[in-house]
Every structure is written in C-alpha cells, then in structure tokens.
Amino acid sequence: MSESTITSRPPVQDREVLESLLKHRFFYGPSFEIYGGVSGLYDYGPAGCALQANIIDTWRKHFVLEEDMLEVDCPALTPYDVLKTSGHVDKFADWVSRDLATGEIFRADHLVEEVLESRLKGDKEARGVVESTDPAKEEKDKKRKKKVKETKAIKLDDETVAEYESILAQIDGYSGPQLGELMVKHKIVNPTTGGELEAPREFNLMFETAIGPSGQLKGYLRPETAQGQFLNFSKLLESNNSKMPFASASIGKSFRNEISPRAGLLRVREFLMAEVEHFVDPNDKSHARFDEIKDIRLRLWPMDVQAQGKTDISELSIGEAVSTGMIDNQTLGYFLARIYLFMIKIGIDPKRMRFRQHMANEMAHYAADCWDCELQSSYGWIECVGCADRSAYDLTVHSARTKEKLVVRQTLDEPVTVESFEVELQKKKFGPKFRKDAPKVEEFLLSRTECERENLAQELKDTGKIVFEVAGIDGKIELDSSFITIEKRTRVEHIREYTPNVIEPSFGIGRILYSLIEHSFWTRPEDAQRGVLSFPPTVSPTKVLVVPLSSNAEFTPIARELVSKLRRLGIQSKVDDSSASIGKRYARNDELGTPFGITIDFQTVKDGSLTIRERDSTKQVRGSQDEVLEALRSLIFDGVSWESGTSHLATFVSQDIE
Ligand SMILES: Nc1ncnc2c1ncn2[C@@H]1O[C@H](COP(=O)(O)OP(=O)(O)OP(=O)(O)O)[C@@H](O)[C@H]1O
C-alpha cells in the first residue's frame, strides 16, 4: 500500500451506523455484557481478532524483521520495586476533581478542556460565526452540549477568547495545582449539576495487587511493556554480540485504571501495546538508514506553534525537520518516518495523520524530545503512537537501584586521556561519625555526577568543608578534608563505558485499529445503511470469500478444492454457502472488509472458470481457475492494483449478483 493508493474517505457521517455494523459483525463489544459490563473493558470477536492479528503481523514484519529487532515477552505482573524505581508509583497519575455533593469524579484536564471548548463554541454561536460543517464534529458537539449543560450562546470578550485558546493549546502541559487555579479562575464546576468541585488531587492509574499467598510482595499490572525491555538490557546487548545501536521490541497487554474510559476502544483499561526500545550512543544519534527516509514528508505540529495557541501544521521532509533542529536527532526522525510508513501500509489515511511535538512542560524532565502520531476520527485527533527520546533515564535509575551495570563497554581504537574529579573517602572515619547511616552517606558521595563533584571540590577548596543533605537522614551534614578529598586527575582509558540513550516508539494497537476502521468505512451511495470497510488486503480479516451460486451439490467439491488451493498459496478464505442471495452474502462481507469474492456458478461446473469480484468497485472479471488464483496472489501479496492485476481477464456482468 502506498500513499497514492489510499482513498481518502469523508469523515464518518453517522457513527451509529458504523457502531451498529461493528456490533452486528462482532468486531468487538463490551466485556462481561450479560453481567452488565464494566466500562473500559472490551472483547474482540472473530473479525476484530483477525484484524488485530493482521495489524500485529504487519507491525512485526515492518519493525521487528525489517530492523532486526530483538523481541522479548515479559510478565504483565510487575513487582513494586521495579515500578517504584521507574517513577510510575510516584508519578503515573492523572489529576482528578471530586464533586463534593454527588461524589462524581472528573479528570481535571479533560474537564477544563471540555468546559472551555464549550464556552468558545457558545461564543461563536453568539457572534453568529458559522463553523465548518464537519458532520463528525457536529455530532461530537451535539453530544457535548447534552453533557456540558452550560453551553449557551454567550459572547465572551476578546481577551477571554484569546486566554481560553491559549489554555486549550497547552492543555496537556498543566500540573494539578495549575489546573486547580484554572478551575477557580474560570469558575469551572460540575457541568451537569453546577456543583462545586474539590481541588485536583493525584490518582495513580496502576492496578495494584499482591503477588503470592502471603500478600507480602506488592505488585502492579504493568502500565506499559517498556520496563521488561530495560531490565533485560544486558542480556539483549549480549544477544546482539555487544553491538550498538540495536533495538528490542515487545507486544503485550498493558493496564491503566482510567478515570473515565470513553470513546470505545480509544480509552480503555486493558489494551494491547507494541513497543520498541532503540538503544543508541548518546554521542551519536545518527541513523544508518536515515537516507532511505529523509525525503518523506510529514505533517508536523511543533511545540512553538502550539505554545502560540496555533494549529498550523508544517508539511516538511524528515531531512529538513532534523537539520533545522525541529526534530532532535536522526534516530527519532527515522522512527517518525517508519511509523508513518507503517500507518500507510495498514491503510491509515495520510491526510488524517499528523505528528504533534510535546511541549516543554508536557515532556518528562529527562526526555530530549517527544512526538505523538495522532490520527483523526469522529472523536477528534487522538494520540495513537508516542515516540520519545527518553535519554538514559530508565537504564540509569534501574542500575542505581539494583547496582547492576546497565552499560555498554566500547573498546576504543585509540586510548584517550580523560580528566575527571575523583572522590576519595576516609571510610574508617565514617563509621564512628555516622554509625548505621555511614553506607548511605558514602553512597551519596560516590554517586555524584562529574559536574556535582566539580562543585563539591570547589566548595571544599574555598571553605575547607562541604555541606550537603542525604535523603532519609535528618539535618545537614558537614565534612572537612580529613574525611574526603576531591581532586582532578588524569588517566588513560582504553575502554569507553556509557549508558545508552533510548528512543521509544510506543503503539496502542486498539486506538490504531479503531482509527483504521473509521478511515476505511463508507456507505454505498445508493443505500446509507450498506456499509463497506475498505481494508487493504494485508490487514483485512478474510482475504477471499468463496460463494457458491446456490446449494447445488455440484458446487461443494469445487469450493472445497478452491479453498485448499488458496490455503496452499497462503491466502486465507471463507466459504459462504448460506441460503442468502449472493447480493446479501457479498454485502455481509463488504461489512467485514473482505476485499475479494470468488463465485462458483454453473459455467464453473462446465469449464472450471470462475469470477472474482472486487469489494469497493463491485467489478467482476472471469477467468480460468489458474488465472483467477494467480490474479488473487498478485493482488494480495504484490500490492498490484485491481486494474492491472485483472486486465487480461474478461469483464463479467452478472444479472443478479449485486
Ligand atoms: N487508556 C488507553 N486506552 C487505549 N490505548 C491507550 C490508552 N492509554 C495509552 N494508550 C496507547 O498507548 C500509547 C502509548 O502510551 P502513552 O503512555 O504514551 O499514552 P498517554 O500519553 O498516557 O495517552 P493519553 O494521554 O491519551 O492518556 C498511546 O499512544 C496510545 O495509543
């Protein structure tokens, strides 16, 4: 699939028609439904499972095989220590506000966003501004209006409009206290009842559990698959013959106790992730294959444009974006392009895909740069892949906590002379002075960075002592030079030891799958209820539908033989020999996204010839069995277009099929 072969379809006009199709054809549906269901949990049916499996299969070929990545599969159950060290126990939280009267809980950033958007909408109505009539947006607004009671046509002054727009453009970057201030300043209350809300407080999104019967080992269901890859770094490096750079990959379920799961598969509590951790030398983030992708043009929304409250998208080549510094480095740029190519391969509409850079206050403090691949659907622009340069953070914290060296040792071609500040402790004096805290103080001093050592050396020189604090020990500690010396020394090194940086593309498969469904959905012009899902053959749940014209017994062995030949070609097919009319059977399979149909009729019995039907155009051609099979093979595996793949076959006009 290339960009030029993807048909850009109008946004979904009526989500209910699509939702009814997805339910009816059992792509997915609420889990535990006959017990009333639990929000944010979904079961995938046969069509959804096959679609998901094909997306994953394409992902594995596109990333793991193409890039020689090392795949790992690690448990979802994760001990407390791991997630404490990674920062998830303390920081993996959203801000929530509770209605004091009803107990209803709101996610603070979503609430501020919805209320301000709705006020801006009310202002536009009051000013008589006609917005673009995007039906999907209209529907979203209608629903929001119902939910957000205060949407009224009230005119705002220009300053307030500018302020709201600026807040909305930066909504992902506010801290809890800042959201609280915004709620007070802009009088944001429970939109349905008008009730007062508590100041935002943190709510950790991880599901907590105890591992084993004693209840002593606290654990969590992982919120991402990444940690397993970091913890296995040394084994993976060894598997890669100690060669850098390299990438690991993992596909598995992650769990987040979302505050208000909504928008179907877009915000759920258990979802499939596919993540890559690409380990790279911090001094050289170039990519060996950058030239292959440097001319690919992406729709980019950089942080400075967002900070000005603007939504202007620049269409730039990756080469330009990296050379101007908009994208931090080649490896990050390389992965953004590879994400784009993957999306195109599975049939995502490039016009409904953009890359949004995280703003400085939204990015984790350690991240060098971060971009989200956002896909547009009737729910708006949704982050479907996050791609971050996480620097050396993860390996450094796990290494510090476990004392396992998670580093690369590189033999240098030429030895180098290195100058550094070295700390020497008179350990015999630490015991009597600090007693049980001595190891903590020693560890603190020995684990200072080069820059901190330099500062301490200066302090010692200037004042004859150093003064510092150590976490877990009360009060300030003072040490003079009889306890510690810090001196600049020179040594010759033959080995360079470094902690690699990590570039992490992180895919939410459910969000991608749902966006793909919307980008592929349309209804036949003659009947708005007749839905079609135009998946590319690579990901469609079934590739070929075999349709005997009637229940005539002569058709059965032909169908059986055909299916077995298709199977040998690696083409997955289904026979539909139900009593429904052929038109109905095709319509059913259009809803399932099956790209091709083969009809067996009385002519087949006579001369073995068959017809192939193409889902989107409903065109049909006729040929011998060998011709039909060869045409299907090239249509499905070689990405050949219908016109060129079947031009040598006779056009077939059926009387009663459609
Ligand atoms: N609750 C969820 N339901 C479905 N997919 C999710 C959910 N949370 C995250 N994802 C997917 O996992 C990917 C990587 O997760 P990441 O931590 O970057 O998301 P996030 O920034 O927390 O998302 P959001 O801000 O939308 O909650 C996302 O791009 C998305 O596709």
The ligand as a Gaussian input file, in Angstrom:
#p B3LYP/6-31G(d) Opt

LIG

0 1
 N       -6.332000       4.044000      28.074000
 C       -5.852000       3.728000      26.889000
 N       -6.607000       3.014000      26.025000
 C       -6.122000       2.659000      24.816000
 N       -4.879000       2.954000      24.398000
 C       -4.086000       3.648000      25.219000
 C       -4.528000       4.081000      26.494000
 N       -3.524000       4.761000      27.088000
 C       -2.498000       4.757000      26.222000
 N       -2.817000       4.094000      25.106000
 C       -1.967000       3.846000      23.928000
 O       -0.631000       3.638000      24.329000
 C        0.232000       4.544000      23.637000
 C        1.436000       4.921000      24.471000
 O        1.034000       5.295000      25.771000
 P        1.348000       6.707000      26.408000
 O        1.708000       6.477000      27.827000
 O        2.277000       7.496000      25.554000
 O       -0.120000       7.332000      26.324000
 P       -0.653000       8.575000      27.105000
 O        0.180000       9.754000      26.730000
 O       -0.808000       8.250000      28.538000
 O       -2.115000       8.679000      26.400000
 P       -3.267000       9.663000      26.877000
 O       -2.606000      10.993000      27.105000
 O       -4.213000       9.657000      25.712000
 O       -3.819000       9.051000      28.120000
 C       -0.652000       5.717000      23.280000
 O       -0.151000       6.384000      22.146000
 C       -1.971000       5.035000      22.994000
 O       -2.028000       4.553000      21.672000

